[in-house]
Amino acid sequence: MSSVFPSPLADPMPQSPVLRAAYRARAAAAELAPLPRSAKDEALLAIADALEVRTREILEANAEDVAKARAAGTSESVVDRLTLTPERVRAIAQDVRDVAALPDPVGEVVRGSTLPNGIDLRQVRVPLGVVGIIYEARPNVTVDAAALCLKSGNAVLLRGSSSAYASNTALVRVVRDAVGGAGLPADAVQLVPGESRESVRELMRARGMVDVLIPRGGASLIRTVVQESTVPVIETGTGNCHVYVDAEADLDMAVEILINSKASRVSVCNAAETLLVHQDIAERFLPLALAALAEAGVTVHGDERVVELAAAADSGATVVAATAEDWETEYLSYDIAAAVVEDLDAAVRHIRLWTSGHTEAIVTTSQAAARRFTQLVDSTTVAVNASTRFTDGGQFGFGAEIGISTQKLHARGPMGLPELTSTKYIVTGDGHIRGR
């Protein structure tokens, strides 16, 4: 029977540069799969050292991208995501070392038993194979993805945005040199050839050569990959995250959590984009919150009640009337939507209507309220008296993450090493045959 998706592997060496890269990646993945942890960790530590030794080379390439972005009028939030500094390169190198220190998921027995007939059955973790990453202007993703894929025994094809092409080219060059120097196949890490959209389309249609695609970026990018790819996709999502301040909240704690969630770094997906306040506490809490948001430089897009209380409080905050679009917007900027809600259930209804399914937080001293909120809210992460910014693979102890999945299949939430594996069953008998 012929396959609906004929395998490009029928051609021993595809003509397309993208498919040739995928072909080489499959060969590299086959070499990586059986390697012991020690070999992979040695390569990861070599990558970390090389990043620090060759920081100047990386920063020079990054400076080209940043200059082009600013000349093109790119927003500062996107420029911030694009920019590398010596401190950020050191942090990326440390992330790689952290991944090396993590347990190797490959070979882990997920479950196992001896069946009544004496057969030994084990379900074990195995690499996915070739992982394609399509992402926007965040050069750190280049190294994070390479490190996590190598540790989990996968080859990776990296397709970053054209705005970060020089940075990604330099980073992949450094990583490949380190991987090859450690005795692993350098083709385990490749930058997808080309800067055109056609190269992205080829990657999305390389079914049979690429085992899974993971998109990281804005809603438009993710939607395009999910809808147009013939390669299976692990869907990451945008971060329309909410902070709900309950009637029984500690006000000082609530202000600190709000400001950390919103303003500690606005250009990331775990930054809060909407504030919801219980009506019973609104007159006491909002003046404090608005003053703190004003100090942080945040513009508030408020509902009628928020606008009314802001005028009365004279907090110095910039408050504008919210539109319907504000409730669904992932700002990635110094903006936040805000509303006063009748009660916890009203907050949950608002969240269920507008959330992207990423992270929601409640601030409350009531165990009953916290329990109800965590039961009713259906997002990858629900925080109680903690900032939304904790939804992160590093913060969860997973090492650098490949992304935050907002789907419900296979992987959900921050995706660490186990999420980059599949499983297979190993059946061991002693001459067993099946009767019927």
C-alpha positions in Angstrom: 0.0 0.0 0.0 1.4 3.4 -0.9 1.7 6.1 1.8 -0.4 9.2 1.6 2.9 11.0 2.4 5.7 9.4 0.2 8.9 9.5 2.1 11.6 11.8 0.7 14.0 9.1 1.8 13.2 7.3 -1.4 15.8 9.7 -2.9 19.2 8.8 -1.4 20.3 12.4 -1.6 17.4 15.0 -2.1 18.1 18.0 -4.4 16.5 20.6 -2.1 19.0 22.2 0.4 16.4 21.9 3.1 15.7 18.2 2.5 19.5 17.6 2.2 19.9 19.1 5.7 17.0 16.9 6.9 18.6 13.8 5.3 21.9 14.5 7.2 20.0 15.1 10.4 18.4 11.7 10.1 21.8 10.1 9.8 23.0 12.1 12.8 19.9 11.1 14.8 20.6 7.5 14.2 24.2 7.9 15.6 22.9 9.9 18.6 20.2 7.6 19.7 22.3 4.8 21.3 25.0 7.2 22.8 25.5 7.0 26.6 24.9 10.0 28.8 28.6 10.7 29.2 29.2 11.3 25.5 26.2 13.7 25.3 27.2 15.6 28.5 30.8 16.0 27.2 29.5 17.6 24.1 27.2 19.9 26.1 30.0 21.1 28.3 32.1 21.7 25.3 29.3 23.9 23.8 29.1 25.9 27.1 32.8 26.5 27.1 32.9 27.5 23.4 30.1 30.0 23.9 32.1 31.8 26.5 35.4 31.6 24.7 33.8 32.9 21.5 31.5 35.5 23.0 33.0 38.4 21.0 32.3 36.6 17.7 28.7 36.0 18.8 28.2 39.6 19.9 29.6 41.0 16.7 27.1 39.0 14.7 24.3 39.9 17.0 25.1 43.6 16.7 24.5 43.3 13.0 21.0 42.0 13.6 20.2 44.6 16.3 21.3 47.4 14.0 19.1 46.2 11.2 16.2 45.7 13.5 16.4 49.3 14.8 16.8 50.7 11.3 13.7 48.9 10.3 11.7 50.5 13.2 11.3 47.2 15.1 9.6 47.7 18.5 11.9 47.8 21.5 10.3 44.7 23.0 11.3 42.7 20.0 14.7 44.3 20.0 15.1 43.2 23.6 14.3 39.6 22.7 16.9 39.8 19.9 19.7 41.4 21.8 22.6 39.4 23.3 25.0 40.8 25.9 28.0 39.2 27.6 25.8 38.5 30.6 23.1 36.9 28.4 25.7 34.7 26.6 27.1 33.6 30.0 23.6 32.8 31.1 23.0 30.8 28.0 26.2 28.9 28.6 25.1 28.2 32.2 21.8 26.9 30.9 23.7 24.4 28.7 25.7 23.3 31.8 22.4 22.9 33.7 21.1 20.7 31.0 24.2 18.5 31.1 23.6 18.1 34.9 20.1 16.8 34.3 19.2 13.1 34.2 19.2 11.5 30.8 15.6 10.5 29.9 16.6 8.1 27.2 16.2 4.5 28.3 14.1 5.4 31.4 11.5 2.7 32.1 8.1 4.5 32.1 6.4 1.3 33.2 7.1 -2.4 33.2 5.8 -5.7 34.4 5.9 -9.4 33.9 2.7 -10.6 32.2 0.8 -13.6 33.4 2.3 -15.6 30.5 5.8 -14.9 31.6 6.6 -12.2 29.0 8.6 -9.3 30.3 7.1 -6.0 29.1 8.8 -2.6 29.4 7.9 0.8 28.0 11.1 2.9 27.7 11.8 6.4 26.6 13.5 6.9 23.2 14.4 10.0 21.2 11.9 11.5 18.8 14.5 11.5 16.1 14.7 14.8 14.0 13.1 17.8 15.6 12.5 21.0 13.7 12.2 24.3 15.6 10.6 27.3 13.9 11.0 30.4 16.0 11.2 34.2 16.0 13.8 36.7 17.1 15.3 35.0 20.2 18.8 33.8 19.6 18.9 32.1 23.0 16.4 29.6 21.6 19.0 28.4 19.1 21.3 27.2 21.9 18.5 26.0 24.3 17.0 23.9 21.5 20.3 22.4 20.5 21.2 21.5 24.1 17.9 19.9 24.9 17.7 18.0 21.7 21.3 16.7 22.0 20.7 15.6 25.6 17.6 13.7 24.6 19.3 12.1 21.7 17.6 14.1 18.9 19.0 15.9 15.9 17.7 19.4 15.5 16.9 21.6 12.5 16.8 25.2 13.5 14.8 27.8 11.5 15.0 31.1 13.2 13.7 34.4 11.8 15.6 36.3 9.2 15.9 39.2 11.7 18.3 37.0 13.8 20.1 35.3 10.9 23.6 36.6 11.6 23.3 35.7 15.4 21.9 32.3 14.7 24.5 31.6 12.1 27.3 32.4 14.5 25.7 30.5 17.4 25.2 27.3 15.3 28.8 27.6 14.0 30.1 27.6 17.6 27.8 24.8 18.6 28.6 22.6 15.6 32.4 23.1 16.1 32.0 22.0 19.8 29.8 19.0 19.0 32.2 17.8 16.3 35.2 18.4 18.5 33.6 16.2 21.2 33.2 13.3 18.7 29.5 13.6 18.0 28.1 14.2 14.5 28.1 17.9 13.8 25.0 17.5 11.7 23.0 16.8 14.8 22.7 20.6 14.9 21.9 22.5 11.7 20.5 25.8 10.7 17.9 25.3 8.0 19.3 26.7 4.7 17.7 29.8 3.3 15.9 32.9 4.7 12.8 32.7 2.5 9.4 31.5 3.5 9.8 28.7 1.0 12.4 27.1 3.2 9.9 27.2 6.1 7.3 25.5 3.9 9.7 22.8 2.8 10.5 22.1 6.5 6.8 21.9 7.3 6.3 19.4 4.5 9.3 17.2 5.2 7.2 14.4 6.5 9.2 11.2 6.6 12.4 13.1 7.3 11.4 15.4 10.1 9.6 13.7 13.0 8.1 16.7 14.8 8.0 20.4 14.5 7.8 22.9 17.4 6.9 26.5 16.6 7.9 29.2 19.1 6.7 32.8 18.6 3.6 34.8 18.0 0.1 33.6 17.3 0.4 34.1 13.6 3.6 31.9 13.3 2.1 29.2 15.5 -1.2 29.2 13.6 0.6 28.9 10.2 2.7 26.0 11.3 -0.2 24.1 12.9 -2.5 24.6 9.9 0.0 24.1 7.0 2.4 21.5 8.3 2.2 17.8 7.2 4.8 17.1 9.9 3.3 16.4 13.4 3.4 19.6 15.5 3.7 20.2 19.2 1.8 23.4 19.6 3.3 26.1 21.8 1.0 29.0 22.6 1.0 32.7 23.2 0.9 34.0 26.8 -2.3 36.0 27.6 -1.7 35.4 31.3 -3.9 36.7 34.1 -3.4 37.7 37.7 -6.6 37.6 39.9 -6.6 39.4 43.2 -9.1 37.8 45.5 -11.2 39.5 48.2 -9.1 37.9 50.8 -5.7 38.8 49.3 -2.7 40.3 51.2 -2.5 43.7 49.4 1.2 44.2 49.7 1.8 40.7 48.4 -0.6 41.2 45.6 1.2 44.4 44.4 4.5 42.7 44.4 3.2 39.7 42.5 1.4 41.9 40.0 4.5 44.1 39.3 6.8 41.1 39.0 4.4 39.3 36.7 3.9 42.3 34.5 7.0 44.4 34.5 10.1 42.3 35.4 10.4 41.5 31.7 7.5 42.4 29.4 8.7 40.7 26.2 8.3 37.1 27.4 5.3 34.8 27.2 4.9 34.3 30.9 4.4 38.0 31.6 1.0 39.0 32.9 -1.3 40.8 30.4 -4.5 41.1 32.4 -5.3 42.1 36.0 -8.6 41.0 37.5 -9.7 42.4 40.9 -12.5 41.3 43.2 -15.0 44.1 43.6 -14.9 43.9 47.4 -11.2 44.8 47.5 -11.0 47.1 44.4 -11.3 50.4 46.3 -8.4 49.5 48.6 -6.2 47.6 46.2 -6.4 49.5 42.9 -4.9 52.8 44.1 -1.9 50.8 45.4 -1.7 48.8 42.2 -2.1 51.7 39.9 0.6 53.7 41.7 3.0 50.7 41.4 2.2 50.2 37.7 2.7 53.9 37.1 6.2 53.7 38.7 7.0 50.7 36.5 5.9 52.7 33.4 2.9 50.5 32.6 -0.2 51.8 30.8 -3.5 50.3 32.1 -6.3 49.5 29.7 -9.2 49.4 32.2 -12.8 48.6 32.2 -15.4 51.3 33.3 -14.9 50.6 37.1 -11.1 50.7 36.8 -11.2 54.0 34.9 -13.6 55.4 37.5 -11.4 54.3 40.5 -8.2 55.6 38.7 -9.7 59.1 38.4 -10.7 59.1 42.0 -7.3 57.8 43.2 -5.2 60.3 41.3 -2.4 57.7 41.3 -0.4 59.2 38.3 -1.1 56.1 36.3 -1.8 56.3 32.6 -5.3 54.6 32.3 -7.2 54.3 29.1 -10.6 52.7 28.4 -10.3 49.1 27.4 -11.7 47.7 24.2 -12.8 44.1 23.5 -9.5 43.5 21.8 -7.5 44.3 25.0 -8.9 41.2 26.8 -7.3 38.9 24.2 -4.1 40.8 23.5 -0.6 39.5 24.4 0.9 42.9 24.6 4.6 42.0 25.2 5.0 45.6 26.2 4.4 48.0 29.1 0.6 47.6 28.9 -1.9 45.6 30.9 -5.6 45.2 30.7 -7.5 45.5 34.0 -11.1 44.8 35.2 -13.1 44.6 38.4 -15.0 41.3 38.7 -17.9 40.4 40.8 -16.3 37.3 42.5 -13.9 34.4 41.9 -16.3 32.6 39.6 -16.6 35.8 37.4 -12.8 35.9 37.2 -12.7 32.3 36.1 -15.4 33.0 33.5 -13.3 35.9 32.2 -10.2 33.8 32.1 -11.9 30.9 30.3 -13.2 33.3 27.7 -10.0 35.1 26.9 -7.0 33.0 28.1 -4.5 31.5 25.7 -4.2 28.6 28.2 -0.7 29.6 29.4 -0.5 30.7 33.0 -3.0 32.2 35.5 -2.3 33.3 39.1 -4.5 33.9 42.1 -3.5 36.0 45.1 -5.5 35.0 48.2 -5.2 34.0 51.8 -8.2 31.7 51.5 -7.4 28.1 51.0 -11.0 27.5 49.7 -10.6 30.2 47.1 -7.2 28.9 46.0 -8.5 25.4 45.8 -11.6 26.4 43.7 -9.4 28.6 41.4 -7.0 25.8 40.7 -9.8 23.3 40.1 -11.7 25.6 37.6 -8.9 27.2 35.7 -7.8 25.1 32.7 -4.3 26.4 31.8 -0.9 24.7 31.6 0.1 26.4 34.9 -2.0 27.8 37.8 0.0 29.8 40.4 -1.2 30.5 43.9 0.4 33.5 45.6 3.2 33.4 43.1 4.2 35.3 40.0 3.2 34.1 36.5 6.9 34.5 35.6 7.7 31.2 37.3 6.3 29.3 34.3 9.6 28.5 32.8 11.6 25.3 32.4 14.6 26.6 34.2 12.5 27.8 37.1 10.8 24.4 37.3 14.2 22.7 37.5 13.9 21.3 33.9 16.9 23.1 32.6 16.5 25.3 29.5 13.1 24.7 27.9 12.3 24.0 24.3 9.0 26.0 24.7 5.8 26.1 26.6 3.1 23.8 25.1 -0.5 25.0 25.5 -1.9 21.8 23.9 -3.1 18.8 25.8 -1.5 16.0 23.9 1.9 14.4 24.8 3.4 17.6 26.3 1.8 20.4 28.2 3.5 23.4 30.0 7.3 23.9 30.0 8.8 21.3 27.8 12.0 19.8 29.2 13.9 16.6 28.3 11.1 14.0 28.9 8.8 15.9 26.5 11.4 15.5 23.7 11.1 11.8 23.9 8.6 9.2 22.7 8.4 5.7 24.0 8.6 2.2 22.7 7.7 -1.2 24.1 10.3 -3.9 24.6 8.8 -7.4 24.7 11.1 -10.1 26.0 10.0 -13.8 26.0 11.5 -17.2 26.1 10.1 -18.8 22.9 6.7 -17.4 23.5 4.1 -17.7 20.7 0.6 -16.4 20.7 -2.2 -19.0 20.6 -4.9 -16.9 19.0 
